[in-house]
Amino acid sequence: NDVSHRAMKYIVKNEIPLRVDSDFPIQHDKVMIIDERSVQTGSFNYTKAAESKNSENAVVIWNMPQLAKPYLEHWEDRWNRGEDYK
């Protein structure tokens, strides 16, 4: 949609790497991998609505690199499949 494309153009304009992957119409993963050691995942969309209106869940697992590794590998796979957004 137009709002998403404007946001994506803003990101690229500010020299932040951004990739798109046509294999998946919706990238629905919601995960943060922190220092290759910790993971936050769940339904939380990192939006104001998720923060204040929606029923959401999140779990944070600290200092478990053996758990963080498959999440990082999944993210890297999606990144490598993608193409630079222009």
Biopython code that builds the backbone (N, CA, C, O; Angstrom):
import numpy as np
from Bio.PDB.StructureBuilder import StructureBuilder

atoms = [
    (1, "ASN", "N", (0.829, -1.189, 0.000)),
    (1, "ASN", "CA", (0.000, 0.000, 0.000)),
    (1, "ASN", "C", (0.873, 1.252, 0.000)),
    (1, "ASN", "O", (2.088, 1.175, 0.180)),
    (2, "ASP", "N", (0.251, 2.382, -0.200)),
    (2, "ASP", "CA", (0.986, 3.639, -0.358)),
    (2, "ASP", "C", (1.773, 4.021, 0.891)),
    (2, "ASP", "O", (2.898, 4.509, 0.790)),
    (3, "VAL", "N", (1.189, 3.803, 2.063)),
    (3, "VAL", "CA", (1.882, 4.142, 3.315)),
    (3, "VAL", "C", (3.142, 3.292, 3.455)),
    (3, "VAL", "O", (4.198, 3.803, 3.829)),
    (4, "SER", "N", (3.036, 2.006, 3.159)),
    (4, "SER", "CA", (4.201, 1.117, 3.243)),
    (4, "SER", "C", (5.291, 1.540, 2.272)),
    (4, "SER", "O", (6.467, 1.574, 2.632)),
    (5, "HIS", "N", (4.907, 1.863, 1.046)),
    (5, "HIS", "CA", (5.908, 2.266, 0.046)),
    (5, "HIS", "C", (6.585, 3.578, 0.434)),
    (5, "HIS", "O", (7.787, 3.739, 0.226)),
    (6, "ARG", "N", (5.830, 4.504, 0.989)),
    (6, "ARG", "CA", (6.449, 5.760, 1.457)),
    (6, "ARG", "C", (7.438, 5.476, 2.578)),
    (6, "ARG", "O", (8.527, 6.050, 2.608)),
    (7, "ALA", "N", (7.065, 4.593, 3.499)),
    (7, "ALA", "CA", (7.965, 4.241, 4.599)),
    (7, "ALA", "C", (9.220, 3.563, 4.063)),
    (7, "ALA", "O", (10.327, 3.850, 4.519)),
    (8, "MET", "N", (9.052, 2.672, 3.103)),
    (8, "MET", "CA", (10.195, 1.969, 2.535)),
    (8, "MET", "C", (11.118, 2.937, 1.800)),
    (8, "MET", "O", (12.339, 2.830, 1.913)),
    (9, "LYS", "N", (10.557, 3.869, 1.057)),
    (9, "LYS", "CA", (11.375, 4.870, 0.360)),
    (9, "LYS", "C", (12.123, 5.748, 1.357)),
    (9, "LYS", "O", (13.273, 6.116, 1.119)),
    (10, "TYR", "N", (11.484, 6.083, 2.460)),
    (10, "TYR", "CA", (12.126, 6.882, 3.507)),
    (10, "TYR", "C", (13.333, 6.136, 4.082)),
    (10, "TYR", "O", (14.395, 6.723, 4.292)),
    (11, "ILE", "N", (13.159, 4.853, 4.330)),
    (11, "ILE", "CA", (14.246, 4.029, 4.875)),
    (11, "ILE", "C", (15.427, 4.016, 3.912)),
    (11, "ILE", "O", (16.563, 4.252, 4.324)),
    (12, "VAL", "N", (15.173, 3.743, 2.638)),
    (12, "VAL", "CA", (16.239, 3.678, 1.632)),
    (12, "VAL", "C", (16.902, 5.042, 1.457)),
    (12, "VAL", "O", (18.124, 5.133, 1.339)),
    (13, "LYS", "N", (16.097, 6.097, 1.440)),
    (13, "LYS", "CA", (16.636, 7.456, 1.297)),
    (13, "LYS", "C", (17.626, 7.779, 2.418)),
    (13, "LYS", "O", (18.573, 8.539, 2.216)),
    (14, "ASN", "N", (17.405, 7.204, 3.586)),
    (14, "ASN", "CA", (18.278, 7.438, 4.729)),
    (14, "ASN", "C", (19.371, 6.383, 4.857)),
    (14, "ASN", "O", (19.972, 6.207, 5.917)),
    (15, "GLU", "N", (19.612, 5.680, 3.738)),
    (15, "GLU", "CA", (20.731, 4.747, 3.593)),
    (15, "GLU", "C", (20.700, 3.596, 4.593)),
    (15, "GLU", "O", (21.739, 3.141, 5.072)),
    (16, "ILE", "N", (19.490, 3.137, 4.896)),
    (16, "ILE", "CA", (19.320, 1.947, 5.727)),
    (16, "ILE", "C", (19.032, 0.790, 4.772)),
    (16, "ILE", "O", (18.091, 0.873, 3.982)),
    (17, "PRO", "N", (19.815, -0.281, 4.826)),
    (17, "PRO", "CA", (19.587, -1.396, 3.905)),
    (17, "PRO", "C", (18.176, -1.966, 4.069)),
    (17, "PRO", "O", (17.705, -2.187, 5.184)),
    (18, "LEU", "N", (17.522, -2.194, 2.949)),
    (18, "LEU", "CA", (16.161, -2.727, 2.941)),
    (18, "LEU", "C", (16.037, -3.666, 1.757)),
    (18, "LEU", "O", (16.426, -3.333, 0.638)),
    (19, "ARG", "N", (15.492, -4.840, 2.015)),
    (19, "ARG", "CA", (15.339, -5.827, 0.950)),
    (19, "ARG", "C", (13.902, -6.302, 0.900)),
    (19, "ARG", "O", (13.187, -6.269, 1.901)),
    (20, "VAL", "N", (13.486, -6.747, -0.281)),
    (20, "VAL", "CA", (12.160, -7.330, -0.466)),
    (20, "VAL", "C", (12.328, -8.731, -1.037)),
    (20, "VAL", "O", (13.278, -9.013, -1.768)),
    (21, "ASP", "N", (11.393, -9.595, -0.692)),
    (21, "ASP", "CA", (11.470, -10.995, -1.084)),
    (21, "ASP", "C", (10.139, -11.389, -1.707)),
    (21, "ASP", "O", (9.137, -11.515, -1.003)),
    (22, "SER", "N", (10.122, -11.581, -3.006)),
    (22, "SER", "CA", (8.872, -11.903, -3.703)),
    (22, "SER", "C", (8.405, -13.337, -3.449)),
    (22, "SER", "O", (7.289, -13.691, -3.831)),
    (23, "ASP", "N", (9.233, -14.167, -2.813)),
    (23, "ASP", "CA", (8.805, -15.527, -2.479)),
    (23, "ASP", "C", (7.709, -15.528, -1.416)),
    (23, "ASP", "O", (6.910, -16.462, -1.339)),
    (24, "PHE", "N", (7.678, -14.475, -0.599)),
    (24, "PHE", "CA", (6.718, -14.390, 0.499)),
    (24, "PHE", "C", (5.981, -13.058, 0.401)),
    (24, "PHE", "O", (6.573, -12.015, 0.678)),
    (25, "PRO", "N", (4.697, -13.063, 0.012)),
    (25, "PRO", "CA", (3.974, -11.796, -0.111)),
    (25, "PRO", "C", (3.904, -11.033, 1.208)),
    (25, "PRO", "O", (3.898, -9.802, 1.216)),
    (26, "ILE", "N", (3.853, -11.754, 2.310)),
    (26, "ILE", "CA", (3.826, -11.107, 3.625)),
    (26, "ILE", "C", (4.942, -11.701, 4.472)),
    (26, "ILE", "O", (5.000, -12.913, 4.678)),
    (27, "GLN", "N", (5.814, -10.852, 4.953)),
    (27, "GLN", "CA", (6.838, -11.274, 5.912)),
    (27, "GLN", "C", (6.208, -11.131, 7.288)),
    (27, "GLN", "O", (6.120, -10.021, 7.812)),
    (28, "HIS", "N", (5.773, -12.220, 7.873)),
    (28, "HIS", "CA", (4.972, -12.160, 9.090)),
    (28, "HIS", "C", (5.777, -12.481, 10.342)),
    (28, "HIS", "O", (5.222, -12.505, 11.440)),
    (29, "ASP", "N", (7.062, -12.726, 10.198)),
    (29, "ASP", "CA", (7.906, -12.985, 11.366)),
    (29, "ASP", "C", (7.967, -11.741, 12.238)),
    (29, "ASP", "O", (8.051, -10.617, 11.743)),
    (30, "LYS", "N", (7.923, -11.963, 13.523)),
    (30, "LYS", "CA", (8.072, -10.863, 14.487)),
    (30, "LYS", "C", (9.119, -11.322, 15.488)),
    (30, "LYS", "O", (8.813, -12.019, 16.455)),
    (31, "VAL", "N", (10.340, -10.924, 15.242)),
    (31, "VAL", "CA", (11.427, -11.424, 16.079)),
    (31, "VAL", "C", (12.550, -10.404, 16.125)),
    (31, "VAL", "O", (12.826, -9.714, 15.144)),
    (32, "MET", "N", (13.183, -10.324, 17.264)),
    (32, "MET", "CA", (14.436, -9.584, 17.401)),
    (32, "MET", "C", (15.483, -10.571, 17.884)),
    (32, "MET", "O", (15.243, -11.342, 18.813)),
    (33, "ILE", "N", (16.640, -10.542, 17.249)),
    (33, "ILE", "CA", (17.780, -11.344, 17.677)),
    (33, "ILE", "C", (18.811, -10.356, 18.188)),
    (33, "ILE", "O", (19.294, -9.512, 17.432)),
    (34, "ILE", "N", (19.146, -10.453, 19.445)),
    (34, "ILE", "CA", (19.991, -9.463, 20.094)),
    (34, "ILE", "C", (21.366, -10.074, 20.360)),
    (34, "ILE", "O", (21.496, -11.039, 21.114)),
    (35, "ASP", "N", (22.389, -9.494, 19.727)),
    (35, "ASP", "CA", (23.784, -9.906, 19.941)),
    (35, "ASP", "C", (24.015, -11.400, 19.740)),
    (35, "ASP", "O", (24.900, -11.983, 20.366)),
    (36, "GLU", "N", (23.219, -12.022, 18.864)),
    (36, "GLU", "CA", (23.335, -13.454, 18.572)),
    (36, "GLU", "C", (23.180, -14.315, 19.816)),
    (36, "GLU", "O", (23.606, -15.470, 19.819)),
    (37, "ARG", "N", (22.573, -13.773, 20.879)),
    (37, "ARG", "CA", (22.462, -14.492, 22.147)),
    (37, "ARG", "C", (21.035, -14.567, 22.682)),
    (37, "ARG", "O", (20.674, -15.521, 23.370)),
    (38, "SER", "N", (20.233, -13.566, 22.366)),
    (38, "SER", "CA", (18.903, -13.448, 22.956)),
    (38, "SER", "C", (17.867, -13.244, 21.858)),
    (38, "SER", "O", (18.177, -12.743, 20.777)),
    (39, "VAL", "N", (16.617, -13.645, 22.155)),
    (39, "VAL", "CA", (15.534, -13.584, 21.176)),
    (39, "VAL", "C", (14.289, -13.000, 21.832)),
    (39, "VAL", "O", (13.944, -13.353, 22.960)),
    (40, "GLN", "N", (13.616, -12.100, 21.110)),
    (40, "GLN", "CA", (12.254, -11.695, 21.469)),
    (40, "GLN", "C", (11.374, -12.088, 20.306)),
    (40, "GLN", "O", (11.679, -11.770, 19.157)),
    (41, "THR", "N", (10.279, -12.778, 20.592)),
    (41, "THR", "CA", (9.349, -13.192, 19.549)),
    (41, "THR", "C", (7.940, -13.250, 20.115)),
    (41, "THR", "O", (7.755, -13.249, 21.332)),
    (42, "GLY", "N", (6.965, -13.298, 19.254)),
    (42, "GLY", "CA", (5.562, -13.358, 19.658)),
    (42, "GLY", "C", (4.694, -12.682, 18.621)),
    (42, "GLY", "O", (5.100, -12.521, 17.470)),
    (43, "SER", "N", (3.494, -12.285, 19.029)),
    (43, "SER", "CA", (2.550, -11.673, 18.093)),
    (43, "SER", "C", (2.733, -10.168, 17.967)),
    (43, "SER", "O", (2.170, -9.555, 17.060)),
    (44, "PHE", "N", (3.494, -9.574, 18.841)),
    (44, "PHE", "CA", (3.628, -8.117, 18.933)),
    (44, "PHE", "C", (4.176, -7.527, 17.633)),
    (44, "PHE", "O", (5.222, -7.956, 17.147)),
    (45, "ASN", "N", (3.460, -6.532, 17.065)),
    (45, "ASN", "CA", (3.809, -5.943, 15.773)),
    (45, "ASN", "C", (4.675, -4.692, 15.857)),
    (45, "ASN", "O", (4.971, -4.102, 14.818)),
    (46, "TYR", "N", (5.087, -4.269, 17.019)),
    (46, "TYR", "CA", (5.915, -3.059, 17.190)),
    (46, "TYR", "C", (5.206, -1.834, 16.623)),
    (46, "TYR", "O", (5.805, -1.030, 15.909)),
    (47, "THR", "N", (3.923, -1.704, 16.951)),
    (47, "THR", "CA", (3.123, -0.547, 16.554)),
    (47, "THR", "C", (2.446, 0.035, 17.784)),
    (47, "THR", "O", (2.388, -0.604, 18.835)),
    (48, "LYS", "N", (1.931, 1.259, 17.644)),
    (48, "LYS", "CA", (1.178, 1.880, 18.741)),
    (48, "LYS", "C", (-0.041, 1.039, 19.099)),
    (48, "LYS", "O", (-0.345, 0.856, 20.278)),
    (49, "ALA", "N", (-0.740, 0.526, 18.091)),
    (49, "ALA", "CA", (-1.928, -0.289, 18.358)),
    (49, "ALA", "C", (-1.566, -1.544, 19.147)),
    (49, "ALA", "O", (-2.276, -1.916, 20.081)),
    (50, "ALA", "N", (-0.476, -2.191, 18.778)),
    (50, "ALA", "CA", (-0.047, -3.377, 19.514)),
    (50, "ALA", "C", (0.273, -3.024, 20.957)),
    (50, "ALA", "O", (-0.008, -3.792, 21.877)),
    (51, "GLU", "N", (0.861, -1.860, 21.138)),
    (51, "GLU", "CA", (1.251, -1.418, 22.478)),
    (51, "GLU", "C", (0.050, -1.059, 23.343)),
    (51, "GLU", "O", (0.055, -1.323, 24.545)),
    (52, "SER", "N", (-0.983, -0.460, 22.747)),
    (52, "SER", "CA", (-2.038, 0.118, 23.583)),
    (52, "SER", "C", (-3.436, -0.471, 23.394)),
    (52, "SER", "O", (-4.287, -0.296, 24.266)),
    (53, "LYS", "N", (-3.701, -1.168, 22.275)),
    (53, "LYS", "CA", (-5.075, -1.602, 22.001)),
    (53, "LYS", "C", (-5.229, -3.105, 21.819)),
    (53, "LYS", "O", (-6.225, -3.682, 22.257)),
    (54, "ASN", "N", (-4.278, -3.731, 21.191)),
    (54, "ASN", "CA", (-4.430, -5.128, 20.792)),
    (54, "ASN", "C", (-4.115, -6.091, 21.926)),
    (54, "ASN", "O", (-3.429, -5.751, 22.890)),
    (55, "SER", "N", (-4.635, -7.295, 21.782)),
    (55, "SER", "CA", (-4.218, -8.398, 22.638)),
    (55, "SER", "C", (-2.985, -9.006, 21.978)),
    (55, "SER", "O", (-3.072, -9.556, 20.880)),
    (56, "GLU", "N", (-1.861, -8.909, 22.634)),
    (56, "GLU", "CA", (-0.585, -9.345, 22.061)),
    (56, "GLU", "C", (0.166, -10.217, 23.063)),
    (56, "GLU", "O", (-0.169, -10.256, 24.247)),
    (57, "ASN", "N", (1.170, -10.904, 22.575)),
    (57, "ASN", "CA", (2.068, -11.637, 23.460)),
    (57, "ASN", "C", (3.490, -11.512, 22.940)),
    (57, "ASN", "O", (3.722, -11.312, 21.747)),
    (58, "ALA", "N", (4.414, -11.633, 23.842)),
    (58, "ALA", "CA", (5.837, -11.610, 23.489)),
    (58, "ALA", "C", (6.587, -12.414, 24.533)),
    (58, "ALA", "O", (6.209, -12.454, 25.704)),
    (59, "VAL", "N", (7.635, -13.037, 24.096)),
    (59, "VAL", "CA", (8.509, -13.752, 25.016)),
    (59, "VAL", "C", (9.937, -13.321, 24.708)),
    (59, "VAL", "O", (10.314, -13.166, 23.547)),
    (60, "VAL", "N", (10.717, -13.131, 25.753)),
    (60, "VAL", "CA", (12.127, -12.783, 25.601)),
    (60, "VAL", "C", (12.940, -13.875, 26.273)),
    (60, "VAL", "O", (12.729, -14.193, 27.443)),
    (61, "ILE", "N", (13.859, -14.440, 25.532)),
    (61, "ILE", "CA", (14.750, -15.473, 26.051)),
    (61, "ILE", "C", (16.157, -14.903, 26.009)),
    (61, "ILE", "O", (16.710, -14.659, 24.937)),
    (62, "TRP", "N", (16.727, -14.696, 27.180)),
    (62, "TRP", "CA", (18.035, -14.047, 27.298)),
    (62, "TRP", "C", (19.161, -15.074, 27.343)),
    (62, "TRP", "O", (19.016, -16.151, 27.921)),
    (63, "ASN", "N", (20.274, -14.724, 26.728)),
    (63, "ASN", "CA", (21.541, -15.455, 26.860)),
    (63, "ASN", "C", (21.422, -16.943, 26.557)),
    (63, "ASN", "O", (21.891, -17.788, 27.319)),
    (64, "MET", "N", (20.788, -17.243, 25.432)),
    (64, "MET", "CA", (20.712, -18.627, 24.961)),
    (64, "MET", "C", (21.102, -18.654, 23.488)),
    (64, "MET", "O", (20.239, -18.761, 22.617)),
    (65, "PRO", "N", (22.408, -18.556, 23.206)),
    (65, "PRO", "CA", (22.840, -18.507, 21.806)),
    (65, "PRO", "C", (22.397, -19.725, 21.001)),
    (65, "PRO", "O", (22.181, -19.615, 19.794)),
    (66, "GLN", "N", (22.259, -20.878, 21.641)),
    (66, "GLN", "CA", (21.815, -22.074, 20.918)),
    (66, "GLN", "C", (20.372, -21.923, 20.446)),
    (66, "GLN", "O", (19.987, -22.552, 19.461)),
    (67, "LEU", "N", (19.568, -21.109, 21.121)),
    (67, "LEU", "CA", (18.212, -20.822, 20.667)),
    (67, "LEU", "C", (18.211, -19.681, 19.652)),
    (67, "LEU", "O", (17.436, -19.703, 18.696)),
    (68, "ALA", "N", (19.060, -18.700, 19.851)),
    (68, "ALA", "CA", (19.124, -17.553, 18.940)),
    (68, "ALA", "C", (19.619, -17.971, 17.551)),
    (68, "ALA", "O", (19.221, -17.378, 16.548)),
    (69, "LYS", "N", (20.474, -18.977, 17.491)),
    (69, "LYS", "CA", (21.087, -19.371, 16.221)),
    (69, "LYS", "C", (20.067, -19.721, 15.136)),
    (69, "LYS", "O", (20.184, -19.188, 14.033)),
    (70, "PRO", "N", (19.070, -20.586, 15.381)),
    (70, "PRO", "CA", (18.124, -20.881, 14.294)),
    (70, "PRO", "C", (17.280, -19.671, 13.886)),
    (70, "PRO", "O", (16.903, -19.549, 12.721)),
    (71, "TYR", "N", (16.982, -18.784, 14.826)),
    (71, "TYR", "CA", (16.261, -17.559, 14.460)),
    (71, "TYR", "C", (17.125, -16.695, 13.550)),
    (71, "TYR", "O", (16.636, -16.147, 12.562)),
    (72, "LEU", "N", (18.402, -16.573, 13.880)),
    (72, "LEU", "CA", (19.314, -15.787, 13.056)),
    (72, "LEU", "C", (19.475, -16.424, 11.673)),
    (72, "LEU", "O", (19.474, -15.719, 10.664)),
    (73, "GLU", "N", (19.610, -17.739, 11.621)),
    (73, "GLU", "CA", (19.739, -18.429, 10.333)),
    (73, "GLU", "C", (18.494, -18.212, 9.468)),
    (73, "GLU", "O", (18.602, -18.016, 8.258)),
    (74, "HIS", "N", (17.324, -18.248, 10.087)),
    (74, "HIS", "CA", (16.072, -18.003, 9.357)),
    (74, "HIS", "C", (16.068, -16.584, 8.791)),
    (74, "HIS", "O", (15.739, -16.373, 7.624)),
    (75, "TRP", "N", (16.437, -15.611, 9.631)),
    (75, "TRP", "CA", (16.471, -14.215, 9.181)),
    (75, "TRP", "C", (17.480, -14.041, 8.045)),
    (75, "TRP", "O", (17.177, -13.390, 7.045)),
    (76, "GLU", "N", (18.672, -14.614, 8.191)),
    (76, "GLU", "CA", (19.696, -14.490, 7.147)),
    (76, "GLU", "C", (19.230, -15.126, 5.840)),
    (76, "GLU", "O", (19.515, -14.606, 4.761)),
    (77, "ASP", "N", (18.514, -16.251, 5.931)),
    (77, "ASP", "CA", (17.985, -16.885, 4.725)),
    (77, "ASP", "C", (17.023, -15.948, 4.003)),
    (77, "ASP", "O", (17.104, -15.789, 2.785)),
    (78, "ARG", "N", (16.120, -15.334, 4.749)),
    (78, "ARG", "CA", (15.169, -14.403, 4.135)),
    (78, "ARG", "C", (15.887, -13.185, 3.564)),
    (78, "ARG", "O", (15.537, -12.720, 2.480)),
    (79, "TRP", "N", (16.872, -12.667, 4.266)),
    (79, "TRP", "CA", (17.641, -11.507, 3.789)),
    (79, "TRP", "C", (18.360, -11.857, 2.487)),
    (79, "TRP", "O", (18.329, -11.086, 1.528)),
    (80, "ASN", "N", (19.001, -13.017, 2.459)),
    (80, "ASN", "CA", (19.769, -13.419, 1.276)),
    (80, "ASN", "C", (18.879, -13.712, 0.069)),
    (80, "ASN", "O", (19.326, -13.553, -1.067)),
    (81, "ARG", "N", (17.648, -14.131, 0.283)),
    (81, "ARG", "CA", (16.707, -14.364, -0.816)),
    (81, "ARG", "C", (16.237, -13.052, -1.431)),
    (81, "ARG", "O", (15.869, -13.006, -2.605)),
    (82, "GLY", "N", (16.250, -12.005, -0.647)),
    (82, "GLY", "CA", (15.673, -10.734, -1.071)),
    (82, "GLY", "C", (16.537, -9.970, -2.057)),
    (82, "GLY", "O", (17.681, -10.325, -2.339)),
    (83, "GLU", "N", (15.938, -8.910, -2.565)),
    (83, "GLU", "CA", (16.631, -7.980, -3.464)),
    (83, "GLU", "C", (16.533, -6.591, -2.858)),
    (83, "GLU", "O", (15.564, -6.268, -2.171)),
    (84, "ASP", "N", (17.542, -5.777, -3.117)),
    (84, "ASP", "CA", (17.524, -4.407, -2.605)),
    (84, "ASP", "C", (16.274, -3.683, -3.077)),
    (84, "ASP", "O", (15.915, -3.746, -4.252)),
    (85, "TYR", "N", (15.615, -2.996, -2.152)),
    (85, "TYR", "CA", (14.443, -2.194, -2.505)),
    (85, "TYR", "C", (14.913, -0.914, -3.165)),
    (85, "TYR", "O", (15.823, -0.252, -2.665)),
    (86, "LYS", "N", (14.297, -0.559, -4.288)),
    (86, "LYS", "CA", (14.684, 0.659, -5.010)),
    (86, "LYS", "C", (13.490, 1.561, -5.162)),
    (86, "LYS", "O", (13.602, 2.641, -5.743)),
]
sb = StructureBuilder()
sb.init_structure("model")
sb.init_model(0)
sb.init_chain("A")
sb.init_seg("    ")
for serial, (resi, resn, name, xyz) in enumerate(atoms, 1):
    if name == "N":
        sb.init_residue(resn, " ", resi, " ")
    sb.init_atom(name, np.array(xyz, "f"), 0.0, 1.0, " ", f" {name:<3s}", serial, name[0])
structure = sb.get_structure()
